[in-house]
C-alpha cells in the first residue's frame, strides 16, 4: 500500500495505537495543514473510545471481546485492502512473508494485551502504558539490531517508568499492578513490530493487521464464549472493531499522508490523554490522583522527547530518531494503518 509515490520522503512517524501501529511518510519540508490537524485529531478521538466500548459492555468477558473485535476489525481491514488495492488485494495479503507474519504476531499480542489489561485495571493506566511504545521500540532496536539509544531517550525512559510506577502505587490501586504488568505487553509488542518495520520497510501494514486479527480470533476461540452474548453487547463489539478501527484508520490515513512526523506523533497523543476522560465522564471511572499525576509526568516526558528529538534531527540533518526509516525509492511504503 502506498501513502504517496514521492521517492524523496524523509520523515516518518510510527505511532502506537490500540492493537497496531500507524506509519506515515512525508517529505522533509512538509507543513502541517488545517485539514491534516482536523483529520489526525478526529482519528485520535475515535481511537480513544476503545476503553469506553469495553466499559459499555453489560457482561464483559475479555476473550469474547478479543474474538468479536478481531472478527469485525478483520472485516473492516479486508474491505479497506480491497478498496485500496483493487485487483492486487489477494497478492498483497499472500506476499507478506516472514517479516509480515512477525509484525502480525506482534500486533495480535498488542491487541489481546489491551483487552485483557482493561479487564484488570483502569483505562487510564492501560492507555498511559501503551503510549510508551516508541520508547520500547528504541530499547528493542538497541537489543535486537544494535542501534544506539540516545542519552535523552534514556532520560525519557527513566522518567516514564517512574511515572507509571507512581500511577500503580497509590491507595485504591487494587488490581492495578497485575493489569499494568499485562499492559506492558502492548508497548513491548509495538516496539518489536516497529523494529521489524525498520528492518523490512516493504511490509504492507494493512495485510499484516488483517493477519493479526485472524491470529487474535483463533487464539481467543478456546477461551471465548462468542455466542453467549446479548444483542446489546454483540452490536457494541462489532462496532468496536469495525467502526472504531475501520473509520478511525481511514481518517488517519488521509491526515497522516502529508503531515510531518513530529506533528503526527504529538496529535496522536490525544488518544491516551482523552481515553480516560471518556470513561470518567460516561461510566464514572475516576482514575485517581496517582494516575492523574503519574500520567501527566509520562505525557510531558513523551512530548518533550518527541519535540527534542525532532529539533536535533532538524539541526543535524538527521532523520527523527527511534522510529522506522523510509523505504528505498520505488519500494512500496508501509501503509498508514492502526
N, C-alpha and C positions, 0 to 999 in steps of 0.2 A: 504494500500500500504506500501511496505517495502523499506527502504533505505538499510538496512542490518539487519542481524539477530543477531548481537553481543549484548548480554544482558548487556554488561559492558559499553555501550555508556554513556559517562559522560559529553560531551559538546554538546551544541545545539545552533543553530543560527536561529533567526526569523527575516527575512529581509523584510521590506516594499517594495512593488512593485506596478505597475500600476494595481489597482483593486484586489490585493490579497496580500498574504504573502508567503514567501519562508521559509520552515522549513527544517533544516538538522541536523542530529545527527552524531557524530563521536567519536571514543574512545578518552579518555583524552590525550593519548600520540601520537595522530595522527600528522604527519608532513606534511606540505604543499608541494605538488609535482608540477613540471612544468606543467604537464597535468591539474591539478586542477586549477592552475593560468590561463592557457590559456582558459579553459572551462568557468570559472567564469567571466573572463574579457570579453570573447566573448558574454556570455549571457547578461551581464550588458550593453554592447554596443548595442545589439539587442533591449533590453528593452528600451534603451534611445531614440529610434527613435519614440516613441509614439507621442511626440509633433510635429515631422516632418510630420507624417501621417496626423494629424489633420490640420496642416497648409497647407498641399498639396492639400486639397480639393478645387475644384472650387466653390462649393456652400455649404459651411459648415452649418450644422444645428445640434445643439448639440444632440437633441433627436433622430434624424435619425442616427447620428453617434453611439449613445449608442445602438440603436436597431441592426444595422448591425454588429457592433463589438461584441455584445453579441451573436448573432446567429452564426457568423463564429468562434468565440472563443469557444463557446459551442461545435461546431462540432469537433474542434481540440482536446478538452478535452475528448470528448466521444471516439474518436479514441485512445487517449492515455490510457484511462481506459481499453478499450477492449484489447489493445496491452499488457498492464501490467498484468491485472487480468485474462485474458482468460475466463475460464468458470465461474469465480466468479464476472464478471463485473456487472451483474444485482444486485446481492446481495450487492456489495459494494456501490451501489447507493441507494438502498432501505433501508439499515440498518443504516443510519446516525443518526436518532433520532433527538430529540430537540436540543442538542448541535450542531450537524451538521447544522441544519436549522439556528440556531443563527449565526454561523460563515458565512453561505451563505448570510444571510441578511446583515451582516457587509461588506462582500466583494462586494455585489451588490451596497451598498451605496458608498463604496470607488470608484468603477468603474464609477458610474454615476457622483459622485462629481468631479472626474478627468476631464471628458469630458466637463461638464458644466463649471467648473472653467476655462478651457483652452479657452472657448468662451468669457471670460470676462477679462482675464489678461494674462500676458506673460507666456511663457513656463518656464522661469527661476523662477519666483515667485511660480508657482504651484509645480514644482519639489523640490524646497527647502523646501516648507511647507510639502510636502508629506514625505520628509526624516525625519521629526520629529516623525514618527510613534513609534519607540522604546521608546522615552521619554513619549509620550502619553500613551503607554502601562504601563509604570511604575506608572504614576499617577492613571490610572484607576484600576490597581491592588491594589493600596493603598485604593481607594474609595470602590471598589466592594468586595474585599476579604481580606482587612486589611493587605496587605503586606507592610512592611516598605520601604519607599523610602530613599535611601542613601543620605547623605549630598552632595556628589559630583554630584549626579544626579540632585538635586535641583539647584546647581550652573549651570550645563549644560542647564537646562530648562530656567533659567533666562537669560543666555547669548543668547540662540537661539531665545527666544521671543523678546529680544531687537534687534537681527539681522533682524528678519522678519519685525518688526515694522519699522526699518530704510529702508528696501527694498521698502516698500509701501508709504513712506513719502516724497520722493524726487519729484522734478519737473518732469512733464511728466508722472506721475503715474496715469493718469486718468483711472478710472475703476479698478485700481489695488486693492483698498480696498475691493470692493464688490467681486471681483474674489478671493481675498485672504481669505475672510470670507467663501466663498463656499468651497475653497480648504481645509479649516480646517476640513471639513467632512472626508477627506481622512485619516489623522493620527488618528483622533478620532475613526473612524471605524476600522482601522488597530489595534489600541490599544485594542478595545473591542474584536476583533477576537483573538488577542494574549492572552488575559486573558482567553477567553473560551478554547483555546488550552491548556493553563496551567492547567485549572481545569479538562479538559476532553482530556487526552493525546492520546486517541484511535481514535480521529476524523480522518476520511480519507479525506485528503485535496483535492484531485482531484475531487471526487464526490461533495464535498462542493462547490468547484469553479464552477463545471458544473451547480449546482443548482443556484448559484449566477448569472450565465449568463442567465439562464432561467428567473429568477426574474427580472433582468435588462431589458430583452427584453419585458416582459409582462408590466412592469411599463412604458416603453418608447412608447409602441404602441399608446396610446391615443394622444400623443403629436408629434409623428414622422410622416414623410411622406416617408415611406420606398420605394415606387415605383416612387417617384418623384425625382430620382437621375440620373445623367448622367452615361454613361458607365465607364468613367474615375473614377468618384467618387465611383461607386459601386465596381470596382476592387480594388481600394485603401482601401475601408472599409473592404472588405473581407480579404485582405492581412493584414490589421491592426489587426484583430482578430485571423485569422488562422495562418499566418506565424509568425508575431511578437510575439504572445503569445505562440503558439504551438512549434515553433522551439526554441525560447528562453528558454522555460520551459524544453524541452528535454536536451538541452546543459547544463542548470543549474543543472539539477538533476544528471548528470554524474559528474560534477565538484564538487558539494557540498556534495556528498555522503560520501566522505572520507576526507573532509577538516576541519581544526579547526574552531570553531565558530567565533572567532575574525577575522580570515582571510576572511571568507565568508562575514561577515558584512562590513569589510573595502573595499574589492573588489567590493561589490555590490553598494558602494557609487559612483562608476564610473557612474552609471545610471543618478542620478540627477545632476552630475557635467558636463557630456558630453552632456546631452539632450539639454540644452540651446545653446551649441556651434553648434550643427547641424542646428538649426533654424537660428542662426546668420549667418552661412556660406551660407546656401542654400536658405533661404527666407528673408534674411536681417532683421531679428527681433533682433535688438540691445537691450539687456536687460537694459541698462542704468547704470550709475555709482553707484547709490544707491543699485541696485540689485546686482551688482558685489561685492561691499564692504560688504553689509549685508549677501549675500550668502556665501562669504568667511568666515565671522565670524561664521556663522552657521556650516559650514562643519568642520572648525578647532575644534569647540567645540564638535561636534559629534564624530570626530575621536579621540580626546583626551579622551572623556568619554569612548569610546569603549576600547581603549588601557588600560586606567587606571583601568576600571572595571575588565578587563581580568587579569591584573597584580595582583590586590588584590585577585581575585579568586585563582590564582596560588599560591600566598603567604600563603593564609589561608586554602587552600584545599577546598574552596567553589566552587560551580558552578558559571559561569558567571551570573551576576545579571540582572534583568529586562528583562529576556527572558523566554520562556516556559521551563519546566523541561522535561527530557526524560521520556518516559513511563516505567511502571514496566516491569521487564524481562518477555519476552514472549508475550507482548502486541503488537498489530500491530501499528507500528510507523506512525505518520502523514507524509504524502508524502511531498517531496520537491517540492512544487507547488506554482507558482505565482498566 
